[in-house]
Amino acid sequence: MRIGTIDELLEALDRAFAAHEHGDRTHAGAAGFWERLLRTDGHPLTTSLPDEPLADWYERDLLGDVTGARVLDVGCGTGRNGRWLAERGARVIGVDLAAAVLDDVRPGLPEGMEVRALDVLRDPLPAGPFDLIYDSGCFHHLAPHRRITYLQRLLPLLRLGGRYAIVAFSQERQPSAGDPEVLATGDTAGGTSFTLDDLERIFAALRPVELRAVRSGVEGTFGADFLNAGLFRR
């Protein structure tokens, strides 16, 4: 076979990552990995608290009026961030690969929130437009070549004036390998870290509202100093 299209190139890279033990963890085949992780006692992802920047942006009115707002919670895990927003009046759809975890949490979700098991890169996505798309920990697990797919699929779901928010590993405090090395080996390791400048450049189609480090130790929130956060507006 000779590659002749962008889709064929992306699919060839997918196969290279799928062959590595620490390769593609965004494909449906990785659901079991995330289900085990999200059920591990004491793991940071098992917290019920909202992300520190999410709570901060809400308190400072940078998210706009969330009452009745349509929210897509990407890589929702146990649903902690979507739940927090739904309790404040948002209408939230949480999506994640970990179907068994979603089954666990579904009966206890607040009114206004639902969860769906799907692959954000390959499965049909909930219909937009959304007032807020929130990604806490999905983007930094994508293989480098699939960030393009992510942007092409998710950003069009955001309404004009809507917000996109992300929490991802910080390259300043938790460095990871460069993309050329990751593409050459197919090894995503524990995920990719991004500088604040990286996030601003990658999401250049949106207007930055705030980019900053996540703060730890803020009461009632989850924060870790190895994370960066970005809030953008369309």
C-alpha positions, 0 to 999 in steps of 0.5 A: 500500500502507498499512502495517497490521502490524509486519512490514509496517513492518519490511519497508518499512524494509528496502526503504529501507535496501536502496536505499542504497549503505551500507544493509543489510549483514546481508542475504544480498545483502551476502555478497560485501562480507563475503567481500572484507573477510575476505580483505583482507590486513592487515584487523583481521578477518583476525586469528586471535586471540580477542577480548580480553574473551572470553579475559579472561572465560574466565580469570576463569571468568565464562563458566562451564564451557565444556567441552561447552558449546553455543556459537552464534558469531554473525557468526563470520567466519573462526571465530577466536573459535569456534575458540578456544572449541572448542579449550577443549572447547566445541561451537560452531556459527559462523554468518555470511553469508560462505559462501565464507570459511566454505568456506575455513576449514571444512577446518581447524576443530577438532573440536567446531566447525562453520560454517553460512552464513545470515542471522541475521535471516531464515534458520532458526537452529540449534536451542537451547538454547545455553550461550553466544551470542557476537557479535563485530561482527554486532550493530553492523551491524544497521539500527536497526529490525532490532535488535528482530528480532535480540533476538526470534530470538536471546535465546530460544535462550539457556538459563536461566543461559546467557551472552550476550556482545557486542563492538561499536563504542564510541560513547565513542571512535568516535561514529556518527550517531543512530538517527533520522538513520540511519532517515531516510537508510537509511545505516548507514555503517560501523556503529553505535556503542553506549555501555555504557549503550546495551548495558545498556538494549538487553539489559535482558531479561538480567542484566549481568555486566560491561560495559567497554571492550575493552583493546588490547595484551593479548598473545595477543588481539585488542583495539581501543580503539574497541570496547565489550564486554558480558557478560550472563546469562539 
